[in-house]
Structure formats: structure tokens, C-alpha cells
Amino acid sequence: MAAKLLCGAPVPAFDRVADKDGVLTIPWREYMQRLPPMLDRSAVRIAEAALTSRGAAITATDFTGSDFPEGLYRVNFYTRITRAATTSSSLTVTIAWTDGGVAMSQASTALTANVVTAYRSETLVLWLDANTPVNYSTAYASVGATSMQYKLYLAMERLNA
């Protein structure tokens, strides 16, 4: 049975790669011809950010930092409380972008469970104007002598149709 790679395209693992004249064999030629369309449909990561030991709000920060075309994108984030506040805390993550010249934003539900096992993970699919920033920000509140700390990881991928 052939091994599987990239959306189920069979790898001709048990076929010769080249014939006696050094020419690519038909099974390998067909396999190579199937690869570009599959790769064209794959999501491509274009930006990421990793923030640890945060103990305050983060103002709007662009994490894309490059030129990219208009299109459909996926933004993922994960945040977790790494130190609980003495009394209570709250953390909200907001993603902001531009669609058709209109400023858009999406805020997460506030993370108010004041324990180190509290986390929030979300995925947003958005239409993005070419060469416009995608910003993240956080709203932060902490009550008590020991302040809440958190970490935040973000990634953005271009979705190809």
C-alpha cells in the first residue's frame, strides 16, 4: 500500500524513481504533477507573535508586518493566565483589521476565571484588504497585591481557495 502525503495523494514509494535511461518514471511524474494544485490550496502562515509574562494591557499592535494580497485569512490566538491575581482579574483579546476600507474588530469574551488553568482560544476567519495591518490588543484588569500575568500567542494564515 502506498504512503499518503498532502491530502491523500499517494506517494509511489515502491516504484522506481527513474528508468534505465535516467528519466522520471510515469508514477513519479504523475505524483509530481498532483503536488502544485494541492500546495496552492494549502493555508500559508504569514505572521505570528508570542508574548509571555505580560502583566498589563497591550495597545493595538500590528503583527503582520509585511505586504500581502487582499483575501481570506485565518487568525488564531491562544491566551492563558500564568499567575492569578490575589482577588480577581479580567482579560479580553481584540483583533482588528480592514475589510473594503471599513475598520472591523472582534473582541473575545472576557477571561475572568482567576486561576492559572484559565485559557481562551479562538479562530477568526476574515476578509482582509491588501497591505493593511491586522492588530491585536488586550484589555486587562487585576485586583489585589499580586497582579495577574498572562501569555498570548497569535498566528495568521492566508487561506487559498
N, C-alpha and C positions, 0 to 999 in steps of 0.2 A: 504494500500500500504506500502511495506517495505521501511525503510530508506535506503539511499545509502551511502556507505563508500568504499574508496580505489578502484578507477577505476570501480565503478558501482557494486561492489559485494553487493548483498542485505543483509542487516542485518536482521536476523529473529526476529525482535523486539517484535512481538506479539506472538511468540512461547515460550513455557516453556523452560527454560534452562536445567532442569534436570527432569527425570521421577520420579515416586514414589519410585524407588529404589536408587535415587541419581545419576543415570547415565546420562551423557550428551545426550540430545535428538538428533535425526538424523539431523534436520535443523541446529542446532548449531554445530554439528560435521562437517557437510559439509561446513559450513561457515568458521570454523577454519582451515579446510584443504585448502581452497582457499587463505588464507591470506599469507602464506610464499612465494609462487611464485610472488604475487603482490608486496610484500615488497622487494623481490630480484630485481625487475625491477625498483624500485624507485631510484631517484637520492639521494645521500647522501652528505651533506655538510661536507667537511673535513678541510676547512680553511676559515678564514675571517680576515679582517683588517678594522679598522675605524680610519681615520685621519681627524682631524678638525683644523681649524685656521692655515693652512700652508701658508707660505709666501716665499718659496724658492723651488728649485729643490730637488727632492728626488733621491738619488743614488740607484742603484739596491739593492733591499731588498727582501729577501725570506720571503714569508708569509705563507708557508705551514708548516714548522717546524715539520714534522712527517714522519714516514715510510708509504708508500702506494704502491700498486702494479702498474705495467705497465697497461695502459689502456686509455680509452676515458674519458676526463674531460671537464667540462664547467667552464670557468672563466667569471664572471660578474663584471663590475665596473660601478660606478656612480661618477661623479665629478661635482661640481658646484662652480662658483665664489661666494664667500661670501662677498668680498669687492672689488669694482672696483678700478683700478689704476687711477691716475689723468689723464694720457694721453692715454695709451694703455697697453695691456697685451696679453700674449700667454701662453697656457698650453697644453702639449701633454702627454698622458699616454702611457707607453710602458709595455707590458707583454712579458716575456722571459721564455723559457722552453727548454727541451732537448727531441728530438724525434729520436730514433735509433742512439744515440750518436752524433747527429748533433744539434748544438745550433740554436734555432729558436727564432724569436721575431716578434711582431706585434705592431706597433705604431698607435695610434688613429690619426684622423685628428686634427690639432691644433684648440683649442678653443680660438678664437680671439675676440669674442664679449665681449667687456669690460663693462659688466653690470651684476648685481647680479642675473638676471634671466637666465644667460647663463649656460648651463649644457651640459654634454656629458655622454651618457650611451651606453655601448657596451657589447656584449656577444661573447666570442670566444670559439669554440669547438676545442680541441686539443688532440693529442695522446701524452702521456707522458711516458718517461722511468721510471722504478721503482726507487723510493727513490732519485729522482733528484729534485732540487729546482724549484719552479715557482717564478720568481722575478717580481716585479713591480718597475717602476721608473717614474719620471716625468721630463720633460724639461719645464723650467719656464722662462718667461721674463716679466718684468714690467717696465714701463716708467712713471716717474712723481714723485712728492713729496710724494704722498700716494701710497703705493705699493699694488698690487693685493694680495688677500688672497683667498684660496680655501679649499674645503673639498673633501675627496676621500674615497669611501667605496668599498671594494672588497670582493668577495666570490668565493670559488672554490668548485665544486661538482663532485663526481665521477658518471659517467653515466653507469648504468648497462644495459647490453643487454638482 
